[in-house]
Amino acid sequence: MNVIINYEAVDHIYIVCGKTDLRKGIDGLAEIIRSDYDYDLFSSALFLFCGSSRDRFKALYWDADGFYLLYKRLENGVFQWPRTSKELK
């Protein structure tokens, strides 16, 4: 099975600033988006979350029939993840 996200169909990419508990799965991350940001989870948006160690992130994406939950862990180094929205470039 090949998992392919059509990135051309993504209208918005939202970065959730600060630290997120990456033990959360689809439902937990979706609840953060619903309760803290009031965004439409079923739009063509990609939501990015980073853990406290900043060497891994999760991405939540809805396509026509379900959610993708993507996980990336760096072998070396860390991401420069914004702690607040003021740090976004």
Steps between C-alpha positions, in 0.01 A plus 500: 500500500642836399402796712506814293372840603422729213681807631360709216158452661620648832366856527651590838778378726452582868788475747390443858753706694661376817524146631238236430475166676581271207357200683168633373352328200253618239217569743719685752664720238166567333361610836783755534406647162128504586523638852803731489482634145146436372622405151312274263674163520336385179635781284800456275744585777809337644553546875853465641587421863844477663605327821713640779826350371449671160650204314161368390166625379158370404280618216122458489322514166146417388437364154163399358454188711717524811793650687868454434728518801859542388798475734854618433800452729837649415801277543718803577419859585180677594231707332487874558145495631328824606403521866249779434322642198728807521795278404338391174666630186 
